[in-house]
Amino acid sequence: MNYLKLLLLLFFTYIVQSLGWNNLYGSEVIPDFLLLVLILIQQWLNWKEGLFFGLTAGITADVFSSGNVGIFSISYLLAAFIIQSIKEYIEIESIVFQSLYLTIFTFSTLWTNFIYLGYLRKFESDTILFFLESFGLQLLLNFFFFIIVKLFLTFIMERALFESRRRRTL
């Protein structure tokens, strides 16, 4: 994949991310499409492309979100680095490992949001219960859209690979 295709995928993902999911669901918990695509696309990318996509996805999330700038950049870049490091030893096309990555990175991004939005300044039981409830809802939404995005990206990538093989044989 070249960098222009990655930027177009990032642009499309951000448009889907910002469609107004909180009005649909009626809550502050929305699916994190940038994280979903970041996890799913890493299997087709090499080191440089994977880290580039992680950093640009993080910068995009930082620019268009309120709060401290740089938190999403570090989180998404670290997620891409960890996945690319583990990819050398374990085949990450397995849905089990991708689900594990999704759970870990959903927890970490939600935790950083809670810290930097000031929810955890006072350690009360209501705050911890709110975090656990938000984590459960966020994880359910992410898993639901994870399956949809995985099917869509797999179809697109297999179609693109099939087309390129077909052109070479003609």
C-alpha positions in Angstrom: 0.0 0.0 0.0 1.3 3.4 -0.7 1.0 6.5 1.5 -1.7 8.1 -0.6 -4.0 5.1 -0.2 -3.4 5.2 3.5 -4.3 8.9 3.7 -7.4 8.3 1.7 -8.4 5.4 4.0 -7.7 7.6 7.0 -9.8 10.4 5.5 -12.7 8.0 4.8 -12.4 6.5 8.3 -12.5 10.0 10.0 -15.6 10.9 8.0 -17.3 7.7 9.2 -16.1 8.5 12.7 -17.6 12.0 12.8 -21.1 11.1 11.4 -22.8 11.8 14.7 -22.9 8.5 16.4 -23.7 10.0 19.8 -27.1 11.3 18.4 -27.9 7.8 17.2 -27.0 6.0 20.4 -27.9 8.9 22.8 -24.7 8.6 24.8 -21.1 9.8 24.9 -19.9 6.3 24.1 -19.3 6.1 20.3 -17.4 3.5 18.2 -13.7 4.2 17.7 -13.4 3.6 13.9 -9.8 5.0 13.8 -8.8 2.3 16.3 -10.7 -0.4 14.5 -9.1 0.4 11.1 -5.7 0.8 12.8 -5.9 -2.7 14.2 -7.3 -4.3 11.1 -5.0 -2.7 8.5 -1.8 -3.6 10.3 -1.7 -7.1 8.8 -1.2 -5.7 5.3 1.4 -3.0 6.2 5.1 -3.1 6.8 6.8 -1.3 9.6 7.1 2.2 8.1 3.5 2.2 6.7 2.1 0.8 9.9 3.8 3.4 12.1 2.9 6.2 9.6 -0.8 5.1 9.7 -0.8 5.0 13.5 0.8 8.4 13.8 -1.4 10.1 11.3 -4.5 8.5 12.8 -3.5 9.8 16.2 -2.7 13.3 14.9 -6.1 13.3 13.1 -7.9 12.3 16.4 -5.9 14.9 18.3 -6.6 17.8 15.9 -10.3 17.3 15.9 -10.8 16.4 19.6 -10.8 18.6 22.6 -8.3 18.0 25.4 -4.6 17.6 25.5 -2.9 17.4 22.1 -0.7 14.4 21.6 -2.5 11.8 23.7 -4.1 10.0 20.8 -0.9 10.4 18.7 1.1 8.6 21.3 -1.7 6.0 22.0 -2.2 5.1 18.3 1.5 5.1 17.5 2.2 2.9 20.4 -0.7 0.6 19.3 0.8 0.3 15.8 4.3 -0.3 17.2 3.1 -3.1 19.5 1.0 -4.8 16.7 3.9 -4.5 14.2 6.3 -5.9 16.8 4.1 -8.9 17.7 3.3 -9.4 14.0 6.9 -10.7 13.4 6.2 -13.7 15.8 2.5 -14.3 15.6 0.1 -14.3 12.7 -2.3 -11.5 13.4 -4.9 -12.3 10.9 -6.5 -14.5 13.5 -9.7 -12.9 14.9 -8.7 -14.0 18.4 -5.5 -11.9 18.4 -7.3 -9.0 16.7 -10.0 -9.1 19.4 -7.4 -9.2 22.1 -5.7 -6.1 20.6 -9.1 -4.4 20.3 -9.9 -5.1 24.0 -6.5 -3.9 25.2 -6.4 -0.7 23.1 -10.0 0.2 23.8 -9.2 0.0 27.5 -6.1 2.1 27.1 -7.7 4.8 24.9 -10.8 5.0 27.2 -8.4 5.2 30.3 -6.5 8.1 28.8 -9.7 9.9 28.0 -10.9 9.5 31.6 -7.6 10.7 33.0 -7.3 13.8 30.7 -10.9 14.8 30.8 -10.7 15.0 34.6 -13.0 12.2 35.6 -10.4 10.5 37.8 -9.4 13.5 39.8 -11.6 12.3 42.6 -11.6 8.6 43.3 -15.2 7.9 44.1 -17.1 4.7 43.5 -19.5 6.4 41.1 -16.6 7.4 38.9 -15.2 3.9 38.8 -18.6 2.4 38.1 -19.1 5.0 35.3 -15.7 4.0 33.8 -16.6 0.2 33.9 -20.0 0.9 32.4 -18.5 3.1 29.7 -15.8 0.5 29.0 -18.4 -2.3 28.6 -20.5 -0.2 26.2 -17.4 1.0 24.2 -16.2 -2.6 23.9 -19.5 -3.9 22.7 -19.8 -1.1 20.1 -16.3 -1.7 19.0 -16.7 -5.4 18.6 -20.0 -5.0 16.7 -18.4 -2.5 14.2 -15.1 -4.5 14.3 -16.9 -7.4 12.5 -18.5 -5.1 10.0 -15.3 -3.2 9.3 -13.3 -6.5 9.1 -15.7 -7.9 6.5 -15.6 -4.7 4.5 -11.8 -4.3 4.6 -11.2 -8.0 3.8 -13.5 -7.7 0.8 -11.8 -4.6 -0.4 -8.3 -6.0 0.0 -9.1 -9.3 -1.6 -10.8 -7.5 -4.5 -7.7 -5.2 -4.9 -5.3 -8.2 -4.8 -7.4 -10.2 -7.2 -7.6 -7.3 -9.7 -3.8 -6.7 -9.6 -3.1 -10.5 -10.2 -5.6 -10.5 -13.1 -4.0 -7.5 -14.8 -0.5 -9.1 -14.5 -1.7 -12.3 -16.2 -3.3 -10.6 -19.2 
